[in-house]
Amino acid sequence: MSLPEARTVLIVDDHEVNRRLASLFLQPLGWRAVMAANGNQALEIAAIQRVDLILMDMIMPGLNGLETTAALRQADGPNRDTPVIAVTGTEDNLREWAALGVTQRVLKPVDPDRLIEAVAEATRRNPGSSWRISA
């Protein structure tokens, strides 16, 4: 599956290994990663730097992924409508994610092929498109 030209992805996860793995999976395809260790850091980055996609861990201390995505959608920053992919080990909150425009879900442990598939699909969609559950 081919991806669009090189883009920037914001990877939000409280575990450094998870951030690095996601970056390593996408880097050979030309994606440049910006990383955030928590929701607050993600919001700070998203307020000033435009990214093409956000990979959001949903279970983090402090602001969780759902709260972070909600705050992102309410902000007037450059990433208000940026596609968000939920990267999680849970199936909780599917309706809440959909209401926030989360278009894809990738289960942990992350399968590189599944991640690439989700990224390709999310970047083809309109940011406000409806939720599509993908395992």
SULCOR-V716954 format. One record per run of one state. SS is the DSSP state (hx for helix, st for strand, lp for the rest). FROM is the first residue (numbers start at 1). TO is the last residue. If there is no record, write none. Layout:
SS:FROM:TO  SS:FROM:TO
This chain:
lp:1:7  st:8:12  lp:13:15  hx:16:27  lp:28:31  st:32:36  lp:37:38  hx:39:48  lp:49:52  st:53:57  lp:58:64  hx:65:74  lp:75:83  st:84:88  lp:89:93  hx:94:99  lp:100:101  st:102:107  lp:108:111  hx:112:124  lp:125:135
